[in-house]
Amino acid sequence: MTIISTRFAIDFLGIWEQINNPHFNVTEFSNIRFNAGSNGYVLSAKQWIEKTNAIGIISSAGRYGGTYAHKNIAFEFGSWLSPEFKYYLIREYQRLKDEEQSKIGWNAKRELAKINYRIHTDAIKQNLIVEDNK
């Protein structure tokens, strides 16, 4: 049985569900959040799912059962468990964003320069150049 006991975990799960689950029971989430972190408060993944109609975590009993989470939730829990995992996750994200920028960077900068040039020349034509009509 997977236990969800910290307020941080419940807050993260609540935010994830509110963003991704239109049928999330916000009222019950508020009750759970109020009790979270107090001594002796225990909430299993199965209880979380049943009380809030959560979709981010799946829990099944039995020989091949277990608790599974959406990858966003799994990454967050993994970063709580291991600072090294969190470091590598951040590093990989930054690498992917840098790679993405390098692919679109030159072309995007070129297009922005072209648009800026057009805006400036149009502004000069409209506001600074006076036509002589003689």
N, C-alpha and C positions, 0 to 999 in steps of 0.2 A: 504494500500500500504506500503510495506516494503522499507525503504530508506537505502541505503548504502552510507555513507558519509565520513567515515574516510579513510585515506590513509592506515592505518594498516589493516583494513577490506579488502580493495581492494587488497593489497599485499598478504594477506593470501589466499583469493579466487583465485588470479592469480596463486600462487604457487600450490595450490591444483589442479586446472584445468590443469596446465602444466604437472603435474605428472600423473594424472588420465584420461585425456581427449585428445586423439590424434587429435581431430578435433577442439581444442580450437583455437580461433582467436587471436594469440599473437600480431598482429599488432594493432588491435582495443584495446586490453588490454593495450598496451603501451600508446595509446591516452588517455584512461580513467585514467590510472595511473598518467599521466602528469597533468591532470586537477584535480585530487583528492585532497581534502584538501583545495582547494581555496574557498574563500567566495562565497556563492551562488551556488556552484556546487552540484547538486542533481542527484542521480542515483537510480532508482528503481530496485528492483530485476528483474522485467520483462524486463527492458531495458538492464540490465547486461546480462541476458540470450540471448536476441535477438542480441545484438551487438557482443558478444564473443562466441556464440554457447556453452554456459556453460551447464554442466550436473550436477553439484554439488548442485544446488538450483533449485527447482521447484516452480513456482508461478502460481496460477490459480485464476481467478476472479469468482464472483458469490456467491450465498448463502452459499454453502459449500466449497468455495475456501479458499485459504490461501497460505502461503509461507512455504515450507518445505525444509530442507537441509540434506545432507548426514551427518551421525553421527559425522565424524571428524570435519566438519564445525560447527555442532551444539555444540559440546564440546568446540570448540574455542570461539564461540560467548557466550556460557554460562560462560566461564571463564572470559570473559570481563565484563559480567554483575554482577557477584558475586564472590568476593574473596573467600568466604566460599566454593562455588561450586568448584573453582579451587583447593583449598586446599584438598578437599575430593577426587577430581579426581586424583591428584598427589599421595595422600596417598593410594588410591585403586590400582593404577598402581604399586606402590612400593610393596604392599602386594602381588599382583599377581606374580610379578617377583621373589620375595623371595620364594613364594610357588613353582614356577616352578623350581627354582634353588635347592630347597630342594628335589624335586622329582628326578632330574637328577644328583644332586651334587655328591653323593657318588660314583655312577657308573662312572661318567665322570672323577672324580679324580683318580679312580682306573685304568681306561683305560689309562689316561695320564701317570701315574706312570709306567705302564707296557711298554708303547711305549718308554718312556725315558730310562728305564732300557735296552731295546733292543738296542737303539741308542748308549748308553754308552758302553755296552759290545761289540758291533760290532766295535766301534771306537777303543777300547782298543786292540781287536784282530788284527785289521788292522795296527795299528800304534805303539803299545808299545810292543807287544809280538813278540819276534824274535824266529823263529823255528830253532832248531839245526838240520841240516841235516848231520849226520856223518855216 
